[in-house]
């Protein structure tokens, strides 16, 4: 993406989304998956233009709240929707009438679901997941006794149909690890579903594909993953988010001040982690490009305007000599960035949004 091609990038901070790049990327994912269904996890980035760009190339959208459900319905009225996440309220479940799938997390949640509804039950399976950035245990999903109780209740309810299971167990995994996990899920789920009368089982094996912020050129191996899923004898669905959109967003801002204190140099940027919280939540240095300065590089820490020492984009990184007004573009800001940030802390102005088309 060439930021010089974007007219009017004169307000900082600003998010810049590369829609043609996103389209090419999702098309390549779609091609690699073969018959596996592809739903996009809106929680990664629910920007309306992002959703519209993805819609022709995905099978549907996964949402995790009533707010996301309403937003996706308004933005993409024809989209198939899957509704997941723990802690669904009765009001949210009422909104879910008629959607493609509801991911049920507990017997009590099932009792609040009026139907008609097609359901995937979420198991909390005791599988080891080496190298995971996050494991989705604890409040997510159910043990076997609760799953059996849900299946029994569904069998007695003519308005609710059990279609399969939703087993998103971990995040931050490479393709071989995710394939191994998918096969473990299938080995457990297909027999369990058949004992409960589901002869055409559906398996949603979630998202969680690894995104390496230390190596922006490294990508999840979609062809290997798609090929490895092909021999699982069930209808498969995945719901990636970060691995779809992260690479196609930039956060562009300018330098306000540069100072050295106690031997360390700090570059203070307009904005901060109230706009781009990703490096704080992931505990990494956000990859970046200096757009308007050149010269011998030396270490500096890139920070924002907030009154907290946690407002750090990148620590001890090499930069050329910087002065107020220089521009820096933070890469990989297309997922879990603006939408997870604490926007109103200190009430600074919100960023602008631009779209390459």
C-alpha positions in Angstrom: 0.0 0.0 0.0 1.3 3.4 -1.0 0.1 6.1 1.4 1.3 8.8 -1.0 -1.6 7.7 -3.2 -4.2 8.7 -0.7 -5.4 12.3 -1.2 -6.3 14.4 1.8 -4.2 12.6 4.4 -3.7 15.8 6.2 -5.4 15.1 9.5 -3.6 13.1 12.0 -4.0 10.6 13.6 -5.8 8.7 10.9 -6.6 5.1 10.1 -6.0 4.0 6.5 -7.6 0.8 5.2 -6.4 -0.8 2.0 -9.6 -2.3 0.6 -8.1 -3.6 -2.7 -5.4 -5.4 -0.7 -8.0 -6.8 1.7 -10.1 -8.1 -1.2 -7.1 -9.9 -2.8 -6.1 -11.4 0.6 -9.6 -12.8 1.4 -9.9 -14.1 -2.2 -6.7 -16.1 -1.7 -8.1 -17.5 1.6 -11.3 -18.4 0.0 -9.5 -20.3 -2.8 -7.3 -22.2 -0.4 -10.2 -23.5 1.8 -12.0 -25.5 -0.8 -15.3 -26.7 0.6 -14.8 -25.3 4.1 -17.1 -22.4 4.9 -15.5 -19.1 5.7 -17.2 -16.7 8.2 -15.5 -13.5 9.1 -15.3 -12.7 12.9 -16.7 -9.1 13.1 -15.1 -8.6 16.5 -11.7 -8.2 14.7 -12.8 -5.1 12.9 -16.5 -4.2 12.3 -15.9 -1.2 10.1 -18.7 -1.0 7.6 -16.4 -0.6 4.6 -14.4 -3.6 5.8 -17.5 -5.7 6.0 -18.7 -4.6 2.6 -15.4 -5.4 1.0 -15.4 -8.9 2.6 -19.0 -9.8 2.0 -18.8 -11.1 -1.6 -15.9 -13.4 -0.6 -17.1 -15.0 2.7 -20.0 -17.3 3.5 -21.2 -15.2 6.4 -20.3 -13.1 9.4 -19.8 -14.2 13.0 -21.0 -11.8 15.7 -20.5 -11.8 19.5 -23.1 -9.3 20.8 -26.5 -7.9 20.1 -24.7 -4.6 19.1 -22.6 -6.4 16.5 -25.6 -8.4 15.3 -27.6 -5.2 14.7 -24.7 -3.5 13.0 -24.0 -6.4 10.6 -27.7 -6.6 9.8 -27.9 -2.9 9.0 -24.6 -3.0 6.9 -25.2 -6.3 5.2 -28.9 -7.1 5.2 -28.5 -10.3 3.2 -25.6 -11.8 5.1 -25.7 -15.1 6.9 -24.9 -14.6 10.6 -23.6 -16.8 13.4 -24.1 -15.5 16.9 -21.5 -16.6 19.5 -19.9 -15.5 22.8 -20.7 -16.2 26.5 -23.1 -14.1 28.5 -25.8 -13.6 25.8 -28.8 -11.7 27.3 -32.4 -12.6 26.8 -32.8 -9.4 24.7 -29.9 -10.4 22.5 -31.2 -13.9 22.0 -34.5 -12.5 20.9 -32.7 -10.6 18.2 -31.2 -13.8 17.0 -34.4 -15.3 15.7 -34.0 -16.5 12.1 -30.2 -16.1 11.9 -28.0 -18.9 10.4 -26.6 -20.3 13.6 -26.6 -19.7 17.4 -23.6 -20.9 19.3 -25.0 -22.0 22.7 -22.6 -21.7 25.7 -24.7 -23.1 28.6 -27.9 -24.9 29.5 -29.3 -21.7 30.9 -28.6 -19.9 27.7 -30.4 -22.6 25.8 -33.4 -22.2 28.0 -33.6 -18.5 27.1 -33.5 -19.3 23.4 -37.0 -19.2 22.0 -36.5 -20.3 18.5 -36.8 -21.2 15.7 -33.1 -21.6 15.9 -30.3 -23.8 14.4 -27.8 -24.4 17.2 -24.2 -25.3 17.6 -23.2 -26.3 21.1 -19.9 -25.1 22.4 -17.8 -27.8 24.2 -15.0 -26.9 26.6 -12.6 -29.7 25.5 -9.6 -30.7 27.6 -7.1 -30.7 24.7 -3.6 -29.5 25.1 -2.8 -26.6 22.7 1.0 -26.0 22.6 2.1 -22.5 21.6 -1.3 -20.9 22.0 -1.4 -17.1 22.5 -4.8 -17.6 24.2 -6.7 -20.7 25.3 -10.5 -20.3 25.3 -11.3 -22.2 28.5 -12.9 -21.0 31.7 -16.2 -19.3 30.9 -16.2 -20.5 27.3 -18.2 -23.6 26.4 -19.5 -26.6 28.5 -18.3 -29.9 29.9 -19.7 -33.2 28.7 -22.6 -33.4 31.3 -23.9 -29.9 30.3 -23.5 -30.8 26.6 -25.6 -33.9 27.1 -28.2 -32.0 29.0 -28.5 -29.4 26.2 -28.8 -32.1 23.6 -31.6 -33.8 25.6 -33.5 -30.5 25.9 -33.1 -29.8 22.2 -34.5 -33.2 21.3 -37.7 -32.3 23.1 -38.0 -28.8 21.6 -39.5 -28.7 18.0 -38.4 -25.1 17.5 -34.6 -25.7 18.0 -32.4 -28.0 15.9 -29.0 -29.3 16.9 -26.7 -28.9 13.9 -23.3 -29.5 15.4 -20.6 -28.0 17.7 -18.6 -24.8 17.8 -15.1 -25.5 19.1 -12.9 -22.5 19.1 -10.3 -23.6 21.6 -7.2 -21.4 21.1 -5.7 -18.5 19.3 -2.3 -17.7 17.8 -1.6 -21.1 16.2 0.2 -22.0 13.0 -1.4 -24.2 10.3 0.0 -27.6 11.4 -1.0 -27.0 15.0 -4.5 -25.9 14.0 -4.9 -28.9 11.8 -4.0 -31.2 14.6 -6.5 -29.5 16.9 -9.2 -29.7 14.2 -8.7 -33.4 13.8 -8.9 -33.9 17.6 -12.1 -32.0 17.7 -13.6 -34.0 14.8 -12.6 -37.3 16.5 -14.6 -36.3 19.6 -17.4 -34.4 18.0 -18.6 -36.6 15.1 -19.3 -39.7 17.3 -20.8 -37.5 20.0 -23.2 -35.8 17.6 -24.3 -39.1 16.0 -25.2 -40.4 19.4 -27.6 -37.4 19.7 -29.2 -38.0 16.3 -27.1 -35.6 14.2 -26.4 -37.6 11.0 -25.0 -34.6 9.0 -22.7 -33.0 11.6 -21.4 -29.5 11.4 -18.1 -28.5 13.0 -17.2 -24.8 13.5 -13.5 -25.0 14.5 -13.2 -21.2 15.0 -10.5 -18.8 14.2 -7.2 -18.1 16.0 -4.8 -18.3 13.0 -1.4 -16.9 14.0 -0.5 -13.3 13.1 3.2 -12.4 13.8 3.6 -8.7 14.6 7.4 -9.2 14.8 7.4 -10.4 11.1 4.7 -8.7 9.0 5.7 -10.7 5.9 5.0 -14.0 7.7 1.5 -15.2 7.0 -0.6 -18.2 8.1 -0.3 -21.1 5.6 -3.8 -21.1 4.2 -3.2 -23.7 1.4 -1.7 -26.2 3.9 -4.6 -25.6 6.3 -7.3 -25.9 3.6 -5.8 -29.1 2.2 -5.5 -30.7 5.7 -9.2 -30.0 6.5 -10.5 -31.7 3.4 -10.4 -35.2 4.9 -12.6 -34.4 7.9 -16.0 -36.1 7.2 -18.2 -33.2 8.3 -19.4 -29.9 7.2 -16.7 -27.5 8.3 -16.7 -23.8 9.1 -14.0 -21.5 10.3 -14.3 -17.9 11.5 -11.0 -16.0 11.3 -10.8 -12.3 12.1 -7.3 -10.9 12.8 -5.7 -13.1 10.2 -8.0 -11.6 7.5 -7.9 -7.9 8.2 -4.8 -7.1 10.3 -2.5 -6.6 7.4 -4.7 -4.1 5.6 -4.9 -1.2 8.1 -2.4 1.5 9.0 -2.5 4.0 11.9 -0.8 7.2 10.7 0.2 10.0 13.1 2.8 12.8 13.5 5.5 13.6 16.0 4.7 16.2 18.6 8.0 16.2 20.6 11.3 14.4 21.0 13.2 14.4 24.3 15.9 12.5 26.1 15.6 11.8 29.8 17.9 9.7 31.9 19.7 8.6 28.8 16.6 7.4 26.9 15.0 9.1 23.9 11.3 9.3 23.7 9.3 10.3 20.6 5.9 11.6 21.6 3.3 11.1 19.0 -0.2 12.6 18.5 -2.8 10.1 19.6 -1.8 7.0 21.5 -3.0 3.6 22.6 -6.5 5.0 23.2 -6.6 4.8 19.4 -4.4 1.8 18.8 -4.4 -0.5 21.8 -3.0 -3.5 20.0 0.6 -3.2 21.2 -0.5 -2.9 24.8 -2.9 -5.8 24.7 -0.5 -8.1 22.8 2.7 -6.9 24.6 4.7 -6.2 21.4 6.3 -3.4 19.5 3.9 -2.3 16.8 5.6 -2.5 13.3 6.0 0.9 11.7 7.5 3.0 8.9 8.9 6.5 9.2 7.5 8.3 6.2 9.2 11.7 6.3 12.6 11.4 7.8 15.9 9.7 6.9 19.4 9.5 8.4 21.5 7.5 10.8 19.2 5.5 13.1 19.4 5.3 16.9 17.2 3.8 19.6 14.0 5.5 20.8 10.7 4.7 22.4 7.5 5.7 20.5 4.8 6.8 22.9 1.5 8.7 22.7 -0.1 11.6 24.6 -1.7 9.7 27.5 -0.9 10.3 31.1 0.3 6.7 31.7 3.6 5.0 31.2 1.7 2.2 29.4 1.0 4.4 26.4 3.7 2.8 24.3 3.7 1.8 20.7 7.2 0.5 20.4 10.1 0.4 22.9 13.8 0.9 22.1 13.4 0.7 18.3 15.7 2.2 15.7 14.5 5.4 14.1 16.1 8.2 12.0 16.4 11.7 13.5 12.8 12.8 14.1 11.4 16.3 14.5 7.9 17.6 15.3 5.7 17.1 12.2 7.4 14.0 10.9 4.9 11.2 10.0 4.9 7.6 11.3 2.6 4.9 9.9 2.0 1.9 12.2 1.4 -1.3 10.1 -0.9 -4.3 10.9 -3.5 -2.0 12.4 -6.5 -3.6 10.6 -7.7 -5.8 13.5 -8.3 -5.4 17.2 -7.0 -1.8 17.0 -9.5 1.1 17.0 -12.5 -1.0 18.0 -10.8 -2.4 21.2 -9.3 0.9 22.3 -10.4 3.1 25.2 -11.4 6.0 23.0 -12.6 8.5 25.6 -9.7 8.3 28.0 -8.5 12.0 28.4 -11.0 12.9 25.7 -8.5 13.5 22.9 -9.9 13.9 19.4 -10.8 10.7 17.6 -8.8 9.7 14.4 -9.9 10.2 10.9 -10.7 7.2 8.6 -9.5 6.9 5.0 -10.0 4.1 2.5 -7.9 3.1 -0.4 -10.2 1.8 -3.1 
